[in-house]
């Protein structure tokens, strides 16, 4: 009788031999964030660079440094077509010049896209060490269950530094085509440094969040910095797209217990992990940590089942009607929609919930206002004006729901840096908002 260990040994090989299983014309889906497998990606890229592969399609969400240096690298663009469901820092320049193809998507719909719209030949991912029952963990879920369910070949890179996370993150050894071992340190995600405005915005937002509320904090330094001002709160819950360092610190401090959650009480629910390696010990084999598929975590109907759901996300700019852009800059794709709109809608539908979009009032060292009369041509509308509830800057917080276009414009202008307010008021008048 085969045991998990004997199955493991039968599949254990080198990165080069595992990469040899990839064929020209294949579509490859890559593990998310901390689960990018450096050795497998390098071995596949080496074949592409040697001319052994052609017409390869690669897909990822929020690609990190390992992908950027291998299958998303410009030197393999003649044989690899890279695609991203969300644009990250390492690939922004490549997207801007057309070397990486952005695929506009709500993250909660990506698993369905994989099941219904894609031919998936190969999945490559880092996984945790196998447990005694013969299961690996992808560390975070995202779209991995859907991808593994569709693929013909599953290539796994075992790394004992990857946390074993509970939830929808598991794959059995029997599903693996090949296994390699590479116990390299995990990528350390850099957290943006704090700004003076963070303290003002953080305290404003902390006043909006009651004890026992359930939190979602979006990607970026501003939402993450809010956690600093929630350390004295009690029994906070977590239901979020991204488990980042700010939320982990709230768990460490005992401020986030999940004890008063209406959905998954006592559990911290998320889809993805991104942050420094120092936070992984809290996640490893912790039964209170549950990573589920994006189609569950980011489903607005599921989000709304959390009473007092507080969704805090950041934007790049807003116009005087309330349209918010969180994903494009100077006409180029900067990030993506991810789960922002899903949490905005879900939090507003929640009993006692609030949907907050926070941003700094200015950019480029105060030279530009992030509040503009109209979004520029080519800018994305990430959150439509009909969905916006709260907006916040270092100058205050306003609720736009139920307000007229005149009232909305006045409220939005009040959030601008004082040096830009008179001009914004003139523009509002010319637009017929007054």
C-alpha positions in Angstrom: 0.0 0.0 0.0 1.3 3.4 -1.0 1.8 5.9 1.9 2.0 9.7 1.6 5.8 9.5 2.2 6.3 6.9 -0.6 4.1 8.9 -2.9 6.2 12.0 -2.1 9.5 10.2 -2.7 8.2 8.8 -6.1 7.5 12.4 -7.2 10.5 14.1 -5.8 12.8 15.4 -8.5 14.9 18.4 -9.5 13.6 21.8 -10.7 15.1 21.1 -14.2 13.4 17.8 -14.5 10.1 19.3 -13.3 10.4 22.1 -15.8 10.9 19.6 -18.6 7.2 18.6 -18.1 6.2 22.0 -19.5 5.4 21.9 -23.2 5.2 24.6 -25.9 1.7 26.0 -26.1 1.0 25.4 -22.4 -0.9 27.8 -20.2 0.7 28.2 -16.8 -1.0 29.6 -13.6 1.4 30.6 -10.8 0.9 30.5 -7.1 -0.1 33.8 -5.4 2.2 36.2 -3.5 4.3 34.3 -1.0 3.6 31.1 -3.1 5.6 32.2 -6.2 8.1 29.3 -6.6 11.5 30.7 -7.5 13.3 27.5 -8.5 10.6 26.2 -10.7 10.1 29.6 -12.4 13.8 30.0 -13.0 14.0 26.5 -14.5 11.1 27.1 -16.8 12.5 30.5 -17.8 15.9 28.9 -18.5 14.2 26.6 -21.1 12.5 29.6 -22.7 15.8 31.5 -22.9 17.4 28.4 -24.5 14.7 28.3 -27.2 13.2 25.1 -25.9 9.7 26.6 -25.3 7.4 28.8 -27.3 3.8 30.1 -27.2 3.6 29.9 -23.4 0.9 31.8 -21.6 1.4 32.7 -18.0 -1.2 34.1 -15.5 -0.8 35.5 -12.0 -2.5 37.9 -9.6 -0.2 40.6 -8.1 3.0 39.2 -9.5 6.1 39.5 -7.2 9.8 39.6 -7.7 10.3 36.0 -8.7 7.9 36.2 -11.7 9.3 39.6 -12.7 12.8 38.1 -12.9 11.8 35.0 -14.8 8.7 34.4 -16.9 7.7 38.1 -16.9 11.1 39.2 -17.8 11.5 41.1 -21.2 14.2 38.7 -22.4 11.6 35.9 -22.8 8.8 38.0 -24.3 9.3 36.4 -27.7 8.1 33.0 -26.4 6.1 33.9 -23.3 2.9 35.9 -23.1 2.6 37.1 -19.5 -0.8 38.1 -18.0 -1.7 39.7 -14.7 -5.1 40.0 -13.0 -3.7 42.7 -10.8 -0.7 45.0 -11.5 2.0 45.1 -8.8 5.1 47.2 -8.3 7.6 44.8 -9.9 5.7 44.8 -13.2 4.2 48.3 -13.6 6.9 49.4 -16.0 6.4 46.2 -18.1 2.6 46.7 -18.3 3.1 50.3 -19.3 5.1 49.3 -22.4 2.9 46.4 -23.2 5.3 43.5 -22.2 2.9 42.2 -19.6 -0.8 42.1 -20.4 -3.3 43.4 -17.8 -6.5 41.4 -17.5 -9.2 43.6 -15.9 -11.0 41.4 -13.4 -12.8 41.5 -10.1 -10.7 39.2 -8.0 -13.8 37.3 -6.7 -14.6 36.3 -10.3 -11.1 35.0 -11.2 -11.7 31.4 -10.0 -14.8 31.3 -12.2 -12.8 32.7 -15.1 -10.3 29.9 -14.6 -13.0 27.2 -14.5 -15.1 28.4 -17.4 -12.8 30.4 -19.7 -9.4 28.9 -19.5 -7.4 26.0 -20.6 -5.0 25.3 -17.7 -2.1 23.0 -18.5 0.3 23.6 -15.6 0.1 25.0 -12.1 3.4 25.9 -10.4 3.5 27.0 -6.8 5.4 27.0 -3.6 3.8 24.9 -0.8 4.4 24.2 2.8 6.0 20.9 4.0 3.7 18.0 3.6 1.8 16.9 6.8 1.4 13.4 8.0 -1.8 13.0 6.1 -0.1 13.8 2.8 -1.4 17.4 2.3 0.5 20.5 1.3 -0.7 24.1 1.9 -0.4 26.9 -0.7 -0.1 29.3 2.2 -2.9 31.5 0.7 -5.9 30.5 -1.3 -6.9 33.1 -3.9 -7.7 31.1 -7.0 -5.5 28.1 -6.3 -8.3 25.5 -5.7 -9.9 26.4 -9.1 -6.5 26.3 -10.9 -5.6 22.9 -9.4 -9.0 21.5 -10.3 -8.4 22.4 -13.9 -4.8 21.7 -14.5 -3.2 18.7 -16.2 0.1 19.0 -14.3 0.8 20.3 -10.8 4.4 21.2 -10.1 5.1 21.9 -6.4 8.1 23.6 -4.8 8.2 22.6 -1.1 9.6 25.2 1.2 9.5 24.6 5.0 9.4 28.4 5.5 6.0 28.7 3.9 3.3 28.7 6.6 0.8 25.9 6.7 -2.5 27.8 6.6 -5.9 26.3 7.3 -8.9 26.7 5.0 -9.2 26.3 1.3 -5.4 26.0 0.7 -4.7 22.3 0.6 -3.5 19.9 -2.1 -2.8 16.2 -1.6 0.4 14.6 -2.7 -1.6 12.4 -5.1 -2.6 15.5 -7.1 1.1 16.5 -7.6 2.8 15.6 -10.9 6.3 16.5 -9.6 7.7 17.8 -6.3 11.0 19.7 -5.7 12.5 21.1 -2.5 13.8 24.6 -2.1 13.9 25.9 1.4 14.8 29.5 0.5 13.7 32.5 2.6 10.3 33.8 1.6 10.0 37.2 -0.1 9.8 40.0 2.4 7.1 42.5 1.2 8.2 46.0 1.8 5.7 48.1 3.7 5.7 51.8 2.7 7.1 54.2 5.3 4.7 56.3 7.3 3.8 59.8 6.5 2.7 62.7 8.8 -0.8 62.5 7.4 -1.1 58.9 8.6 -1.6 59.9 12.2 -4.4 62.3 11.3 -6.2 59.9 9.0 -5.6 57.0 11.3 -7.2 58.7 14.3 -10.1 59.9 12.3 -10.9 56.4 11.0 -10.3 54.7 14.3 -13.1 56.9 15.7 -15.5 55.4 13.1 -14.7 51.8 14.1 -16.5 50.4 17.2 -15.3 47.6 19.4 -16.5 44.3 18.0 -16.4 45.5 14.4 -15.1 43.3 11.6 -12.3 44.8 9.5 -11.1 44.7 5.9 -7.9 46.7 5.2 -6.9 47.1 1.6 -3.5 47.0 0.1 -1.1 49.8 0.6 0.5 51.8 3.4 -2.4 54.0 4.3 -5.0 51.2 5.2 -2.2 49.2 6.9 -1.3 52.2 9.0 -4.8 52.4 10.4 -4.1 49.3 12.5 -1.6 51.3 14.6 -4.6 53.3 16.0 -6.8 50.3 16.7 -4.5 48.6 19.3 -6.8 49.6 22.2 -10.0 48.3 20.5 -11.6 45.2 21.8 -12.8 42.0 20.0 -12.2 43.2 16.5 -12.9 40.7 13.8 -11.1 40.2 10.4 -12.7 39.3 7.1 -10.3 40.7 4.4 -8.9 40.1 1.0 -5.3 40.6 2.3 -3.9 39.5 5.6 -1.1 42.0 6.1 1.2 43.0 8.9 -1.2 45.6 10.5 -3.9 43.0 11.0 -1.4 40.4 12.2 -0.2 42.9 14.8 -3.8 43.5 16.0 -4.1 39.7 16.5 -0.8 39.7 18.4 -1.9 42.5 20.7 -5.2 40.7 21.4 -7.3 43.6 19.9 -8.5 41.2 17.1 -10.1 38.1 18.6 -13.1 37.6 16.3 -15.2 36.7 19.3 -18.1 39.0 18.3 -18.2 38.2 14.6 -21.5 37.2 13.2 -19.9 35.1 10.5 -17.0 32.7 11.4 -16.9 33.8 15.0 -13.4 33.4 16.5 -11.8 33.0 13.1 -9.7 35.4 11.0 -10.9 35.1 7.4 -8.8 36.2 4.4 -7.8 35.1 0.9 -4.2 36.3 0.5 -1.1 36.9 2.6 1.5 39.6 1.9 4.0 41.0 4.3 7.3 40.5 6.1 8.5 37.0 7.0 8.3 38.0 10.7 4.5 37.7 10.6 4.4 34.1 9.3 4.7 32.5 12.7 1.3 33.8 13.6 -0.2 32.2 10.5 1.6 28.8 10.6 -0.7 25.9 11.6 -3.0 28.4 13.5 -6.6 27.0 13.5 -8.0 30.5 13.9 -6.6 31.5 10.5 -8.7 30.6 7.6 -7.7 31.4 4.0 -10.6 30.9 1.5 -11.0 31.3 -2.2 -11.5 34.9 -3.4 -14.9 34.0 -4.8 -16.0 33.4 -1.2 -14.1 36.0 0.8 -14.8 38.8 -1.7 -18.4 37.9 -2.6 -20.4 41.0 -1.6 -23.2 38.9 -0.2 -20.8 37.0 2.0 -19.1 40.2 3.1 -22.5 41.6 4.1 -23.2 38.7 6.5 -20.6 40.3 8.8 -22.4 42.7 11.1 -20.5 46.0 11.6 -18.3 45.3 8.6 -15.7 48.1 8.3 -14.0 48.2 4.9 -11.1 50.6 4.6 -9.4 51.0 1.2 -7.2 53.6 -0.5 -7.7 55.5 -3.8 -5.4 57.6 -6.0 -7.9 60.3 -6.8 -11.5 61.3 -6.7 -13.5 63.8 -8.8 -16.1 66.3 -7.7 -19.0 63.9 -8.4 -17.5 61.2 -6.3 -16.0 58.9 -8.9 -12.9 57.2 -7.4 -9.8 55.9 -9.2 -7.7 53.5 -7.3 -5.9 51.7 -10.2 -4.5 54.0 -12.9 -2.0 56.9 -12.9 -1.2 59.3 -15.7 -3.2 57.0 -18.0 -1.2 53.9 -17.2 -2.4 50.9 -15.2 -1.0 51.2 -11.7 -2.6 48.4 -9.8 -6.1 46.8 -10.2 -9.6 46.6 -8.9 -8.9 43.6 -6.8 -11.6 43.3 -4.1 -12.2 47.1 -3.4 -15.6 47.5 -5.0 -16.7 44.1 -3.6 -15.9 45.3 -0.1 -17.4 48.7 -0.6 -20.7 47.1 -1.6 -20.6 44.3 0.9 -19.8 46.6 3.8 -22.6 49.1 2.9 -25.1 46.2 2.9 -23.8 44.9 6.3 -25.8 45.7 9.4 -24.0 48.6 10.9 -21.3 48.5 8.3 -19.3 51.3 6.8 -17.3 51.5 3.5 -14.4 54.0 3.8 -12.1 55.2 1.0 -9.1 57.0 2.4 -6.4 59.0 0.6 -3.9 61.8 1.0 -5.2 65.1 -0.2 -2.1 65.8 -2.4 0.5 64.1 -4.4 4.0 64.9 -5.6 5.1 66.7 -2.4 1.9 68.8 -2.3 2.1 70.0 -5.9 -1.0 68.1 -7.1 -4.4 67.8 -5.6 -5.8 64.2 -5.5 -9.2 65.8 -5.7 -9.8 66.8 -9.3 -12.8 68.4 -11.1 -13.1 65.4 -13.5 -11.2 62.2 -13.7 -8.7 62.5 -16.6 -9.2 60.7 -19.9 -8.0 57.1 -19.5 -8.4 57.0 -15.8 -10.2 54.0 -14.3 -13.4 54.3 -12.3 -12.7 51.7 -9.6 -15.6 52.7 -7.4 -18.5 54.5 -9.1 -20.0 57.5 -7.4 -23.2 55.6 -6.6 -21.3 53.2 -4.4 -19.1 55.7 -2.5 -20.1 56.1 1.2 -17.3 57.6 3.3 -14.3 59.5 1.9 -11.4 60.6 4.2 -8.2 62.6 4.0 -6.1 64.3 6.7 -8.7 67.2 6.6 -11.7 65.1 7.6 -14.2 62.4 6.8 -17.5 62.9 4.9 -20.5 60.6 4.1 -21.7 61.0 0.5 -24.7 58.7 0.7 -28.0 60.4 0.0 -26.4 63.7 -0.8 -27.2 65.9 -3.9 -24.5 66.6 -6.4 -24.1 70.1 -4.9 -23.8 68.7 -1.4 -21.4 66.0 -2.5 -19.1 68.5 -4.3 -19.0 70.8 -1.2 -18.2 67.8 1.0 -15.4 66.6 -1.3 -13.9 70.0 -1.6 -13.7 70.2 2.2 -11.3 67.2 2.1 -8.9 69.0 -0.2 -5.7 70.8 0.8 -6.7 74.5 1.5 -4.5 75.8 -1.3 -6.7 73.9 -3.9 -10.1 74.6 -2.5 -10.9 77.9 -4.2 -10.0 76.5 -7.7 -12.1 73.4 -7.1 -15.1 75.5 -6.1 -14.7 77.5 -9.3 -14.5 74.3 -11.3 -17.6 72.9 -9.6 -19.5 76.0 -10.5 -18.5 75.8 -14.1 -19.6 72.2 -14.1 -23.0 73.2 -13.0 -22.8 71.5 -9.6 -23.7 74.8 -7.8 
